[in-house]
Amino acid sequence: MNGGKPIILVAYANAGAPVERLQCLEAEARAIQDALLKTEHCEPLLLPAATIEDVFKNLEAKKYRHRICAFHYAGHANGKGLLLQTDQQDTENAGALAHMKGL
């Protein structure tokens, strides 16, 4: 990996109706960030309230190219993929992530 420490991309989305919201998601994200900041071996990149555009923009960014070594998602999913947020605070299926190549 060139250009700096390896990056762990952490995306989370608490999409869905209020009754479906994951109560511990914010605490989980903070705990992950705290744990990653304690290590000198990698750099966390957090995407709170992540949209599919946020994820793709960061995965394809030249400054992160070839440095993202892991992707962690916290939030809802279904049989088709991850459910990320949209500008309308709704859900969006991120099944397209499975087909990304050449990063």
Order of alpha helices (4+ residues) and beta strands (2+ residues): beta-alpha-beta-alpha-beta-beta-beta-beta
